[in-house]
């Protein structure tokens, strides 16, 4: 296993930060403003500039973030003109996070990636097509799950678990790794056996393709298991490899894309899904889920549903073990993520 220090990793990517106007004395505001003026109306561009200008209040944290290899690679992959996406997007990760917490969330996540993983991880996740976590071919159809940078837009999560069917994306589960105290009050932390610095996988997005043409073959191949369940299995495997014991599934009302008219489908897609894994609401930001995943005993289920549930759990377990085995060679100290700096 390749062992490197944080200094070794960040030094290799500092030149990239300079080339992208990341970490300069003006915090990249002028280049970002020029790009915003090109893309948005003057009013929106000024509003985004105001949000970004608050980085001047957190200069020290910003300069640390700006040279972290995963952060630089993510900015390059998503939008090099917006290195301050965690401020320009008011709903970075979730609604209700103030600018300071948004910066701390970004810093914690990318610092975790920079210190927990080796260079192979950065190369596979950020420079290739993602880190393969699981793959299987059934009835001539290729199914695969990969770990990629935050998919589509950087403000919806630092990383994404992406499932494809014959190389077509069908499910995305996005998340960031943050200190538990950033999202959960101390009283609730104590009740869950957590500290403010305990690492927490904040699952911020669960997206399914609108094209459901794959579902017939998928249900036949995996006994009516859903892509989201298999992606959750992969997430559990990653957590076990890193020694992370909890996830927080986002509350539907705090999702960046939430709207009152979408309350019912958001509740079904998020709240009900988290509850199916024993998730319980511990803060306004979401539902705490113990890892490895805990599910109700089969004896409590209707007899007709037991067979499907048994198959689903077996598939999730298989994916979890594959994901754990795939990420372990990239983890510097397996199972050592006891706390994360806030």
Backbone torsions as a table, in degrees:
resi	resn	phi	psi	omega
1	UNK	NA	137.4	-178.8
2	UNK	-80.5	124.0	179.1
3	UNK	-110.6	129.1	178.6
4	UNK	-138.7	159.2	176.7
5	UNK	-94.6	164.1	177.6
6	UNK	-59.5	-40.0	-179.1
7	UNK	-62.2	-41.5	178.8
8	UNK	-57.9	-43.1	-174.7
9	UNK	-71.3	-47.8	-174.5
10	UNK	-69.5	-31.3	-177.9
11	UNK	-62.6	-36.7	-178.7
12	UNK	-63.9	-22.1	-171.6
13	UNK	-112.7	-1.9	178.9
14	UNK	-58.6	-41.3	177.9
15	UNK	-58.6	-38.0	177.5
16	UNK	-60.0	-42.6	180.0
17	UNK	-59.0	-41.9	-179.5
18	UNK	-67.3	-41.0	-179.0
19	UNK	-64.0	-30.2	-177.0
20	UNK	-94.0	12.7	-178.4
21	UNK	62.8	22.7	176.9
22	UNK	-90.7	127.9	175.7
23	UNK	87.2	3.0	176.5
24	UNK	-74.6	171.3	-175.0
25	UNK	-63.7	-26.5	178.9
26	UNK	-90.3	7.3	177.9
27	UNK	59.8	20.9	178.2
28	UNK	74.2	14.2	-173.4
29	UNK	-69.4	-38.5	-175.1
30	UNK	-68.6	-44.6	178.8
31	UNK	-66.7	-36.7	178.1
32	UNK	-66.3	-39.3	179.5
33	UNK	-64.1	-42.7	179.2
34	UNK	-59.8	-41.7	179.6
35	UNK	-68.2	-40.2	179.2
36	UNK	-64.0	-40.0	178.8
37	UNK	-62.0	-36.3	179.4
38	UNK	-69.6	-33.9	-171.8
39	UNK	-96.8	-26.5	-171.2
40	UNK	-124.9	169.9	173.1
41	UNK	-67.8	158.8	-179.9
42	UNK	-55.5	-39.2	-179.3
43	UNK	-64.0	-45.2	179.9
44	UNK	-66.8	-40.1	179.4
45	UNK	-60.9	-42.1	178.7
46	UNK	-67.0	-38.0	179.0
47	UNK	-64.4	-42.5	178.4
48	UNK	-65.4	-37.1	177.3
49	UNK	-63.4	-41.5	179.0
50	UNK	-61.1	-44.1	-179.9
51	UNK	-62.9	-43.5	-178.0
52	UNK	-69.3	-31.8	-176.3
53	UNK	-62.2	-19.8	-180.0
54	UNK	-69.1	-8.8	176.5
55	UNK	-63.0	-24.6	179.0
56	UNK	-61.3	-22.9	178.7
57	UNK	-76.9	-16.0	-174.6
58	UNK	-127.1	43.7	-173.4
59	UNK	-55.0	-44.0	-176.3
60	UNK	-63.4	-46.3	180.0
61	UNK	-64.5	-39.1	-179.1
62	UNK	-63.9	-42.2	-179.1
63	UNK	-66.3	-30.9	175.1
64	UNK	-69.8	-44.3	-179.9
65	UNK	-63.0	-38.9	-170.0
66	UNK	-66.8	-16.6	179.7
67	UNK	-110.7	7.1	176.7
68	UNK	-75.1	128.7	-174.1
69	UNK	-54.6	-49.9	-178.7
70	UNK	-61.6	-38.1	179.3
71	UNK	-63.2	-47.8	-179.2
72	UNK	-61.1	-41.0	179.7
73	UNK	-67.3	-38.2	-179.7
74	UNK	-66.6	-44.5	178.3
75	UNK	-59.1	-44.1	-180.0
76	UNK	-61.8	-39.7	-176.9
77	UNK	-73.8	-35.1	-173.7
78	UNK	-94.0	-58.9	-176.5
79	UNK	-161.9	91.0	-178.4
80	UNK	-58.8	-21.0	-178.8
81	UNK	-83.0	-4.4	-177.5
82	UNK	-131.9	65.3	179.8
83	UNK	-67.3	-15.8	-180.0
84	UNK	-101.9	37.3	-176.9
85	UNK	-59.5	-27.2	-179.1
86	UNK	-72.6	-13.9	173.3
87	UNK	-105.9	-38.9	-178.0
88	UNK	-65.9	-27.1	176.2
89	UNK	-97.5	109.7	-176.0
90	UNK	-63.2	-23.5	-178.9
91	UNK	-106.9	34.3	176.1
92	UNK	-54.0	121.1	-176.8
93	UNK	69.1	-49.1	-176.5
94	UNK	-161.0	158.2	171.9
95	UNK	-69.9	144.5	172.2
96	UNK	97.4	-0.2	176.0
97	UNK	-90.1	125.6	179.1
98	UNK	-74.8	170.2	-176.4
99	UNK	-55.5	-41.4	-179.3
100	UNK	-62.6	-44.8	-179.2
101	UNK	-67.8	-32.4	178.1
102	UNK	-66.5	-41.4	177.5
103	UNK	-65.5	-45.2	179.9
104	UNK	-62.6	-37.1	178.0
105	UNK	-64.4	-45.0	178.8
106	UNK	-63.3	-46.1	-178.7
107	UNK	-61.5	-45.0	-178.5
108	UNK	-62.0	-44.0	-177.6
109	UNK	-63.9	-52.8	-175.3
110	UNK	-72.4	-28.6	173.5
111	UNK	-65.8	-40.2	177.2
112	UNK	-60.3	-46.6	179.0
113	UNK	-60.9	-40.2	-175.9
114	UNK	-71.2	-27.0	-176.1
115	UNK	-102.4	-23.6	-176.0
116	UNK	-89.7	-22.2	-172.6
117	UNK	-122.4	158.4	179.9
118	UNK	-93.0	-174.1	-176.7
119	UNK	-65.9	-30.2	179.1
120	UNK	-60.1	-37.4	178.9
121	UNK	-61.9	-50.7	-179.0
122	UNK	-59.7	-42.7	-178.4
123	UNK	-63.8	-44.5	-176.4
124	UNK	-74.0	-43.6	-176.2
125	UNK	-72.6	-43.8	-169.9
126	UNK	-102.8	-21.0	-174.8
127	UNK	-112.0	-12.5	178.6
128	UNK	-115.8	-151.9	-177.7
129	UNK	-90.1	13.3	-177.3
130	UNK	107.5	165.2	-179.4
131	UNK	-88.1	117.0	179.7
132	UNK	-65.0	127.8	179.5
133	UNK	-106.8	-30.7	-177.2
134	UNK	-166.8	145.7	173.0
135	UNK	-154.4	151.6	-179.7
136	UNK	-162.8	143.4	176.6
137	UNK	-113.7	126.7	179.0
138	UNK	-132.5	128.9	-179.8
139	UNK	52.0	42.5	177.1
140	UNK	67.9	14.2	176.5
141	UNK	-109.8	129.4	-177.7
142	UNK	-93.6	122.7	177.2
143	UNK	-112.0	138.4	-178.2
144	UNK	-151.4	152.0	175.1
145	UNK	-129.9	131.4	179.8
146	UNK	-129.6	154.7	171.9
147	UNK	-99.5	122.2	-176.4
148	UNK	-129.2	169.5	170.0
149	UNK	-60.4	160.7	177.8
150	UNK	-41.9	121.7	-167.9
151	UNK	-81.2	139.8	176.6
152	UNK	74.1	-63.8	-177.4
153	UNK	-136.5	140.4	-173.7
154	UNK	-70.6	-24.0	-173.1
155	UNK	-80.8	-1.6	179.3
156	UNK	-101.4	13.0	177.5
157	UNK	140.5	143.7	-176.8
158	UNK	-72.7	-30.7	-178.5
159	UNK	-132.9	158.0	176.9
160	UNK	-135.7	138.2	167.8
161	UNK	-97.1	118.7	-171.9
162	UNK	-118.0	126.2	175.9
163	UNK	-104.8	135.3	178.7
164	UNK	-124.0	150.9	173.4
165	UNK	-121.6	114.5	-172.9
166	UNK	51.4	44.7	176.1
167	UNK	68.6	11.3	175.4
168	UNK	-103.6	127.0	-176.9
169	UNK	-68.1	129.9	179.3
170	UNK	-122.0	-19.4	-178.5
171	UNK	-152.6	140.3	176.9
172	UNK	-132.3	130.6	174.2
173	UNK	-122.0	110.9	-176.1
174	UNK	-105.7	148.1	-176.4
175	UNK	-159.2	163.4	169.9
176	UNK	-133.7	154.8	178.5
177	UNK	-103.1	116.8	-172.5
178	UNK	-133.0	162.8	174.4
179	UNK	-68.3	137.5	-177.6
180	UNK	-58.1	-34.9	-177.8
181	UNK	-67.1	-13.4	178.8
182	UNK	-73.7	-23.7	-173.7
183	UNK	-122.6	-17.1	-174.0
184	UNK	-126.2	135.0	179.1
185	UNK	-68.5	157.3	-173.9
186	UNK	-59.0	-40.9	-178.4
187	UNK	-60.8	-42.8	179.1
188	UNK	-70.2	-32.3	177.6
189	UNK	-63.1	-45.7	-179.6
190	UNK	-61.3	-40.4	179.7
191	UNK	-63.8	-24.9	-179.8
192	UNK	-98.8	1.6	-178.7
193	UNK	73.6	27.4	-179.5
194	UNK	-110.6	160.7	171.8
195	UNK	-114.3	165.4	178.7
196	UNK	-57.1	-25.5	-178.1
197	UNK	-97.6	2.7	177.6
198	UNK	-62.2	133.3	178.4
199	UNK	-69.9	138.5	-176.5
200	UNK	-133.0	131.1	175.2
201	UNK	-86.7	108.0	-178.8
202	UNK	-91.6	103.8	-177.9
203	UNK	-85.1	112.1	-169.3
204	UNK	-105.9	-11.8	-175.6
205	UNK	-152.5	134.2	172.2
206	UNK	-132.5	107.1	-173.6
207	UNK	-120.7	130.3	175.2
208	UNK	-112.9	143.5	178.9
209	UNK	-62.0	141.4	176.6
210	UNK	-72.7	-24.0	176.4
211	UNK	-81.6	110.0	-176.3
212	UNK	-103.0	22.5	-178.1
213	UNK	-64.7	-19.8	-179.5
214	UNK	-78.8	-15.3	-166.2
215	UNK	-63.9	-39.2	-178.1
216	UNK	-57.6	-53.2	179.7
217	UNK	-65.1	-36.1	-179.1
218	UNK	-64.7	-46.3	-179.4
219	UNK	-64.6	-36.1	177.6
220	UNK	-68.7	-36.9	-177.0
221	UNK	-75.8	-32.0	-173.3
222	UNK	-125.9	29.9	171.8
223	UNK	49.8	49.5	176.4
224	UNK	64.5	19.5	169.2
225	UNK	-71.9	146.5	-179.1
226	UNK	-98.1	155.8	175.1
227	UNK	-57.2	-35.6	-180.0
228	UNK	-63.2	-37.4	178.2
229	UNK	-65.8	-41.6	179.0
230	UNK	-66.8	-35.9	176.7
231	UNK	-66.9	-36.5	175.5
232	UNK	-65.7	-35.5	175.0
233	UNK	-61.1	-42.6	177.8
234	UNK	-63.3	-41.3	178.8
235	UNK	-60.0	-42.9	179.2
236	UNK	-62.6	-37.4	177.8
237	UNK	-65.7	-40.8	177.0
238	UNK	-62.8	-43.6	-179.0
239	UNK	-61.9	-41.9	-178.6
240	UNK	-64.9	-38.9	179.1
241	UNK	-64.3	-33.3	-176.9
242	UNK	-93.5	-5.5	-179.5
243	UNK	76.6	29.4	179.1
244	UNK	-99.6	127.1	-171.3
245	UNK	-101.0	-3.2	-177.9
246	UNK	-147.7	150.2	169.2
247	UNK	-121.6	157.1	173.9
248	UNK	-122.6	110.4	177.2
249	UNK	-81.4	127.9	-172.6
250	UNK	-59.7	139.9	173.7
251	UNK	-69.0	133.7	-176.3
252	UNK	-55.7	-35.3	-179.2
253	UNK	-70.0	-16.0	178.9
254	UNK	-103.0	2.9	177.0
255	UNK	-65.7	138.3	-178.7
256	UNK	-54.2	-30.3	-176.2
257	UNK	-98.8	8.7	-175.9
258	UNK	-67.6	142.8	172.6
259	UNK	-142.2	144.6	-177.1
260	UNK	-51.3	-37.2	-178.2
261	UNK	-69.1	-14.3	-179.8
262	UNK	-103.4	14.9	-174.1
263	UNK	-57.5	-45.7	-176.5
264	UNK	-64.6	-52.4	179.6
265	UNK	-65.7	-33.8	178.0
266	UNK	-66.6	-39.2	178.9
267	UNK	-63.7	-42.6	179.0
268	UNK	-66.8	-40.8	-175.8
269	UNK	-73.9	-30.5	-175.0
270	UNK	-112.9	-69.0	-174.7
271	UNK	-56.5	-49.3	-178.4
272	UNK	-64.7	-36.2	179.3
273	UNK	-65.8	-46.1	179.4
274	UNK	-63.2	-39.8	-179.2
275	UNK	-64.4	-29.3	-179.8
276	UNK	-66.5	-16.6	176.4
277	UNK	-105.7	19.7	179.8
278	UNK	81.6	12.7	-179.7
279	UNK	-64.5	137.7	177.3
280	UNK	-129.8	140.8	-175.9
281	UNK	-71.5	119.9	-178.3
282	UNK	-117.9	-9.0	176.3
283	UNK	-159.5	170.9	179.6
284	UNK	-66.5	-13.3	-178.6
285	UNK	-87.5	-17.9	177.9
286	UNK	163.6	-164.4	-171.9
287	UNK	-110.8	125.7	-179.3
288	UNK	-80.9	128.3	-177.9
289	UNK	-121.5	123.5	177.9
290	UNK	-74.7	141.6	177.0
291	UNK	-122.2	136.6	-0.1
292	UNK	-58.2	157.3	-172.9
293	UNK	-61.2	134.7	177.5
294	UNK	-106.1	130.8	179.8
295	UNK	-130.8	153.1	-176.4
296	UNK	-58.8	148.0	177.0
297	UNK	-57.8	143.3	-179.6
298	UNK	-62.6	-28.9	-179.1
299	UNK	-63.2	-22.5	-179.8
300	UNK	-82.4	-3.8	-176.1
301	UNK	-96.5	159.1	171.6
302	UNK	-61.8	140.2	-175.0
303	UNK	-55.3	-37.4	-177.7
304	UNK	-68.0	-22.4	-177.9
305	UNK	-94.6	-11.0	-174.2
306	UNK	-64.8	-42.4	-177.2
307	UNK	-61.8	-45.4	178.7
308	UNK	-62.2	-42.5	-179.8
309	UNK	-64.1	-39.8	-180.0
310	UNK	-64.1	-44.4	177.9
311	UNK	-64.2	-44.1	-178.9
312	UNK	-59.1	-44.1	-179.5
313	UNK	-66.9	-35.3	178.2
314	UNK	-66.2	-42.3	178.4
315	UNK	-65.8	-42.9	179.2
316	UNK	-62.0	-40.7	179.2
317	UNK	-64.0	-41.1	179.4
318	UNK	-64.1	-43.7	178.2
319	UNK	-63.7	-41.0	179.8
320	UNK	-59.4	-45.5	179.9
321	UNK	-65.4	-38.7	177.8
322	UNK	-64.6	-43.6	-179.6
323	UNK	-64.0	-41.8	178.4
324	UNK	-61.6	-45.6	179.7
325	UNK	-64.7	-32.7	-177.9
326	UNK	-72.5	-36.3	-175.2
327	UNK	-88.1	-24.1	-175.1
328	UNK	-56.2	-40.6	178.9
329	UNK	-63.0	-16.8	-179.4
330	UNK	-95.2	-11.8	-176.8
331	UNK	-85.7	126.7	-176.9
332	UNK	-67.0	-47.4	177.1
333	UNK	-130.0	92.5	-176.3
334	UNK	-53.6	134.2	176.3
335	UNK	72.9	15.5	-173.0
336	UNK	-99.6	4.1	-175.3
337	UNK	-78.0	69.1	-176.9
338	UNK	-77.3	-31.5	179.2
339	UNK	-154.4	163.2	-179.0
340	UNK	-133.0	135.7	-175.7
341	UNK	-64.2	140.2	178.2
342	UNK	-106.5	NA	NA
